[in-house]
Amino acid sequence: MYRTMEQKFSNNNLDLETLRDFCKREGEAVTYRKGDQLEREGDPARWLAYVESGCFKYVNHGINDREHITWFSFEGEFAGDYPACLSTIRRDITSEAKK
């Protein structure tokens, strides 16, 4: 069972509608093709995106550079590593367009 962003963060009293509106108002509309990366494992987190259509998958690479899928973001959800965007830590996952 996968939880939506709203379910995942509902205990933190985040106003996701305001964050969604901010992304649409201040952000730039970008179209990703399947396999395009929003951010890459090991790079500083710089982006938070609102997915209007399609989906993103999150992967990290373990032993022997084998890909491990850790999460998905679907239409109406956010993509990116929000906690990492607030600090200087490097991403431990890659987010790429799935559709």
C-alpha positions as CSV (number, residue, x, y, z in Angstrom):
1,M,0.0,0.0,0.0
2,Y,1.3,3.4,-1.0
3,R,0.4,6.5,0.9
4,T,-0.2,9.8,-0.9
5,M,1.8,12.9,-0.1
6,E,-1.2,14.2,1.9
7,Q,-1.3,11.0,4.0
8,K,2.4,10.9,4.5
9,F,2.6,14.5,5.8
10,S,-0.9,14.9,7.3
11,N,0.5,14.8,10.9
12,N,2.8,17.7,10.2
13,N,0.0,20.2,9.5
14,L,1.5,21.2,6.2
15,D,-0.8,23.3,3.9
16,L,-0.2,21.4,0.7
17,E,-2.7,23.5,-1.3
18,T,-0.6,26.6,-0.6
19,L,2.6,24.7,-1.6
20,R,0.9,23.5,-4.8
21,D,-0.3,27.1,-5.6
22,F,3.2,28.4,-4.9
23,C,4.8,25.8,-7.4
24,K,2.3,26.8,-10.1
25,R,2.6,30.5,-9.5
26,E,6.4,30.8,-9.0
27,G,7.6,27.7,-10.8
28,E,8.2,27.0,-14.5
29,A,6.2,24.5,-16.4
30,V,8.6,21.7,-17.6
31,T,7.8,18.6,-19.7
32,Y,9.8,15.5,-18.9
33,R,10.0,12.5,-21.2
34,K,10.2,8.9,-19.8
35,G,13.7,8.5,-18.3
36,D,14.5,12.2,-17.9
37,Q,15.8,13.0,-14.5
38,L,14.4,15.7,-12.2
39,E,17.4,15.2,-9.8
40,R,20.2,12.7,-9.6
41,E,21.5,10.6,-6.7
42,G,24.5,12.3,-5.1
43,D,23.7,15.8,-6.3
44,P,22.4,18.6,-4.0
45,A,18.6,18.7,-3.9
46,R,17.5,21.8,-5.7
47,W,14.0,21.1,-7.1
48,L,10.5,20.4,-5.8
49,A,7.9,19.7,-8.5
50,Y,4.1,19.3,-8.7
51,V,3.1,16.5,-11.0
52,E,0.2,17.6,-13.2
53,S,0.3,14.4,-15.4
54,G,2.3,11.3,-15.6
55,C,4.5,10.0,-12.7
56,F,8.0,9.9,-11.3
57,K,9.8,7.0,-9.8
58,Y,12.6,7.3,-7.2
59,V,15.5,5.0,-7.3
60,N,18.8,4.5,-5.6
61,H,21.7,2.3,-6.6
62,G,23.1,-0.3,-4.2
63,I,25.7,-3.0,-4.5
64,N,26.9,-3.5,-8.1
65,D,25.1,-0.4,-9.1
66,R,21.8,-2.3,-9.1
67,E,18.7,0.0,-9.3
68,H,16.2,-0.1,-6.3
69,I,12.9,1.6,-6.7
70,T,12.0,3.4,-3.5
71,W,8.9,5.5,-4.2
72,F,6.6,6.9,-6.9
73,S,4.9,10.3,-7.3
74,F,1.7,10.4,-9.3
75,E,-0.6,13.1,-10.8
76,G,-1.6,15.6,-8.1
77,E,1.4,14.8,-5.9
78,F,4.8,16.4,-5.4
79,A,8.1,15.1,-6.8
80,G,11.5,15.7,-5.4
81,D,13.1,15.5,-2.0
82,Y,11.5,18.2,0.0
83,P,13.5,17.7,3.2
84,A,16.8,17.7,1.3
85,C,15.7,21.0,-0.5
86,L,15.7,22.7,2.9
87,S,19.3,21.8,3.7
88,T,22.7,21.2,2.0
89,I,22.5,17.4,2.2
90,R,23.0,15.4,-1.0
91,R,20.2,13.3,-2.4
92,D,20.4,9.6,-1.8
93,I,17.9,8.9,-4.6
94,T,17.3,9.7,-8.3
95,S,13.9,10.9,-9.4
96,E,13.0,10.3,-13.1
97,A,10.0,10.6,-15.2
98,K,8.2,7.2,-15.7
99,K,5.6,8.2,-18.3
